[in-house]
Amino acid sequence: MSQEGVEKFLGRLLTDDAFRHRAESSPADACRLEGYTLSVEELQAIRGEDFARIDSIARLLDSRIKRFSRA
């Protein structure tokens, strides 16, 4: 996957609450189900991400730019 693809995946984590929660359980499964093709190295890096931090950032985003808002 290209850097652009990784950026799209990370953007989706920030703007789609349901997707973020699925990815937190299994990044590989979430990618597969949504059509993201990440390399093994990219998946390993994402597994290492702090999903609590991503969730905190997502909560700060304006709900108008989010796919599913908990607000």
CYANA upper distance limits for C-alpha pairs under 8 A (distance plus 0.5 A):
  1 MET  CA      5 GLY  CA      6.30
  1 MET  CA      6 VAL  CA      7.48
  1 MET  CA     37 THR  CA      6.46
  1 MET  CA     38 LEU  CA      5.75
  1 MET  CA     39 SER  CA      6.83
  2 SER  CA      6 VAL  CA      7.04
  3 GLN  CA      7 GLU  CA      6.66
  4 GLU  CA      8 LYS  CA      6.72
  5 GLY  CA      9 PHE  CA      6.72
  5 GLY  CA     36 TYR  CA      7.96
  5 GLY  CA     38 LEU  CA      8.42
  6 VAL  CA     10 LEU  CA      6.68
  6 VAL  CA     38 LEU  CA      7.88
  6 VAL  CA     42 GLU  CA      8.27
  7 GLU  CA     11 GLY  CA      6.48
  8 LYS  CA     12 ARG  CA      6.61
  9 PHE  CA     13 LEU  CA      6.86
  9 PHE  CA     36 TYR  CA      7.74
 10 LEU  CA     14 LEU  CA      7.02
 11 GLY  CA     15 THR  CA      6.76
 12 ARG  CA     16 ASP  CA      6.06
 12 ARG  CA     19 PHE  CA      7.81
 12 ARG  CA     20 ARG  CA      8.01
 13 LEU  CA     17 ASP  CA      7.56
 13 LEU  CA     19 PHE  CA      6.90
 13 LEU  CA     20 ARG  CA      5.20
 13 LEU  CA     23 ALA  CA      8.33
 13 LEU  CA     54 ILE  CA      7.98
 14 LEU  CA     20 ARG  CA      7.70
 14 LEU  CA     54 ILE  CA      7.08
 14 LEU  CA     55 ASP  CA      7.68
 14 LEU  CA     57 ILE  CA      7.71
 14 LEU  CA     58 ALA  CA      5.38
 14 LEU  CA     66 LYS  CA      8.31
 15 THR  CA     58 ALA  CA      7.02
 15 THR  CA     61 LEU  CA      8.46
 15 THR  CA     65 ILE  CA      7.38
 15 THR  CA     66 LYS  CA      4.86
 15 THR  CA     67 ARG  CA      6.12
 15 THR  CA     68 PHE  CA      7.67
 16 ASP  CA     20 ARG  CA      6.65
 16 ASP  CA     66 LYS  CA      6.56
 16 ASP  CA     67 ARG  CA      5.43
 16 ASP  CA     68 PHE  CA      5.81
 16 ASP  CA     69 SER  CA      8.01
 17 ASP  CA     21 HIS  CA      6.82
 17 ASP  CA     58 ALA  CA      8.50
 17 ASP  CA     67 ARG  CA      7.96
 17 ASP  CA     68 PHE  CA      6.11
 17 ASP  CA     69 SER  CA      7.13
 17 ASP  CA     70 ARG  CA      8.06
 18 ALA  CA     22 ARG  CA      6.87
 18 ALA  CA     68 PHE  CA      7.48
 19 PHE  CA     23 ALA  CA      6.54
 19 PHE  CA     30 ALA  CA      7.68
 20 ARG  CA     24 GLU  CA      6.53
 20 ARG  CA     55 ASP  CA      8.41
 21 HIS  CA     25 SER  CA      7.13
 22 ARG  CA     26 SER  CA      6.90
 22 ARG  CA     27 PRO  CA      7.87
 22 ARG  CA     30 ALA  CA      6.42
 23 ALA  CA     27 PRO  CA      4.70
 23 ALA  CA     28 ALA  CA      7.95
 23 ALA  CA     29 ASP  CA      7.76
 23 ALA  CA     30 ALA  CA      5.53
 23 ALA  CA     31 CYS  CA      8.05
 24 GLU  CA     51 PHE  CA      6.95
 26 SER  CA     30 ALA  CA      6.69
 27 PRO  CA     31 CYS  CA      6.56
 27 PRO  CA     43 LEU  CA      7.33
 27 PRO  CA     46 ILE  CA      7.67
 27 PRO  CA     47 ARG  CA      7.18
 28 ALA  CA     32 ARG  CA      6.64
 28 ALA  CA     43 LEU  CA      7.13
 29 ASP  CA     33 LEU  CA      6.55
 30 ALA  CA     34 GLU  CA      6.64
 31 CYS  CA     35 GLY  CA      6.35
 31 CYS  CA     36 TYR  CA      5.13
 31 CYS  CA     37 THR  CA      7.07
 31 CYS  CA     38 LEU  CA      7.85
 32 ARG  CA     36 TYR  CA      6.53
 32 ARG  CA     37 THR  CA      7.45
 38 LEU  CA     42 GLU  CA      6.27
 38 LEU  CA     43 LEU  CA      6.69
 39 SER  CA     43 LEU  CA      6.71
 40 VAL  CA     44 GLN  CA      6.63
 41 GLU  CA     45 ALA  CA      6.74
 42 GLU  CA     46 ILE  CA      6.70
 43 LEU  CA     47 ARG  CA      6.57
 44 GLN  CA     48 GLY  CA      6.93
 45 ALA  CA     49 GLU  CA      7.12
 50 ASP  CA     54 ILE  CA      7.02
 51 PHE  CA     55 ASP  CA      6.46
 52 ALA  CA     56 SER  CA      6.68
 53 ARG  CA     57 ILE  CA      6.79
 54 ILE  CA     58 ALA  CA      6.61
 55 ASP  CA     59 ARG  CA      6.75
 56 SER  CA     60 LEU  CA      7.25
 57 ILE  CA     61 LEU  CA      7.36
 61 LEU  CA     65 ILE  CA      7.80
 61 LEU  CA     66 LYS  CA      7.93
 62 ASP  CA     66 LYS  CA      7.57
 63 SER  CA     68 PHE  CA      8.40
 63 SER  CA     69 SER  CA      6.11
 63 SER  CA     71 ALA  CA      7.48
